[in-house]
Amino acid sequence: MNFEISSHDDVTIVEVTGQLIVGNRQELKDEVLRLLEGGSRKYLIDFSDTAYIDSSGLGVLVSLSKKVREKGGEMRLSNLNEDLRTLFELTKLDTLFFIADSRDLALENF
């Protein structure tokens, strides 16, 4: 997995490429926590180029969402492929996250 950080207005956009799995999840967590401590409060995690997320990757997303909310922020997700969308529905995580079909839709009214 690789990820790229950019911003749109006051929203931090994290583009995840590859797979979010046990072997690399900590990198993502550390970077988002560093940004959170730096004052960022709005996050969009873009999964346009992500093929797979394992249970530890899901766990990191849940953990980060909780920490962001504790600081008064919000974390949204976008561009989940069909398999990832199904995974979020089966695990009921679609009720925890605002999930948009596109980056533009996720950024609306953020």
PyMOL commands that set and color helices and strands:
alter all, ss='L'
color gray80, all
select helices_A, chain A and resi 25-37+55-70+82-90+93-95+103-107
alter helices_A, ss='H'
color red, helices_A
select strands_A, chain A and resi 2-8+11-20+42-53+74-78+98-100
alter strands_A, ss='S'
color yellow, strands_A
deselect
rebuild
show_as cartoon
